[in-house]
Amino acid sequence: MENSKGIRIAKLVISLIAIIGLLVYSKEFFLDEVDENSGSEQVNQPVSESTVLPVLSPVPAAKKTLEELVAAYGDIPIIDAHNHNAGSSKYNAMLEVWDKHSIDRVVLFGAVSEPVAVETDQLAWRAYLEHPDRFIPFFSGVNLLEESGIETVRANLEKGYFGIGEIAAASIHSPLLANVPWKTKHPMDGVLPQIYELCAEYKAPLLLHIDPLNGVVIDKLLEAVEKYPDTTFILAHANAYNSPGHVELLLEGRPNLYADFFAGFTAFNKDSEYTLEDYVPVIKKYPDRFLLSTDSGFGLESEEVAIEAVYQLIDALDDRELAKQVAYDNLDALIQQQPVTATQLAAIDALNLKEVDRPDMKSLSKVEAAKIIYAKQ
Ligand SMILES: [Zn+2]
């Protein structure tokens, strides 16, 4: 990190020297013009583009550092919508980093669509009990190929988890997920259709890993999205190996499909063919359908780099309201809309609260119910 900081400072110094040089050069250039034409009408004539462009275009804007970006945008609340750090040593180590870079909340889970995910789901839950304002626990330890998977989903949503994922609804190329035992072949395979129905009942979203993002698996995703209009589907890292035009095509006319935007991939992965700026028009077209995430810095130098990319995207949006919407409000709305579950109601009943302390059980949300249950323990 020290090294790259040094390089950045060196680049900045070179850029500044170049700017000063060009300014001096251009000033002399224009002064010469004025001198030559002193007193004549020509002085006030507009300078043609061909005269101006060669002076301005060679100097790119200096890239802002993460510290500068956090200073500029740290007041905008941010939820990382996709994070694998459920292991306690992992999330405890990250708390300081999230604080430092103003990441307010984190959608937390661990392993994906394999038996060990059952354990990491429990760790995500524990993290949530320890830091309820920081973590939004999701779960992935679901056998998507057997009936038992449906019961796991119901039990976890009843308990108070806020979403399913990341799950492998299709994976052919991912080095990590192509061979996990609980993945489905495509988004209409296994017990996924029944799980979609359950998610609609609980108003809980699903974060689906799908690769590749074309062919049969995408046809099946669109089939699912259309067949289950009351289910919220979040396409994990929708911008990875996917063009802005294709993201736009997927979102068009499908209000229950959201795009998880893994800014770090576009900004820093060498396989990315696009820039963050390339995605700004589609984000502006569907501002209520994007969520921002780090994917724990998958494939990058560090998670911190992925956080830097989130801020770079916020900078590229150049619209603080829109930034808040995609960085926080969209995901927060998906969590707040979830109603209290029967299991939570039973837990509140068991608290034997005094009549005055009893909440209005009918209008209670899952978030509010959890606050009551866990505040009393
Ligand atoms: Zn992931």
Boltz pocket constraint, residues with backbone or C-beta under 6 A from the ligand:
constraints:
  - pocket:
      binder: B
      contacts: [[A, 82], [A, 84], [A, 166], [A, 236], [A, 295], [A, 298]]
      max_distance: 6.0
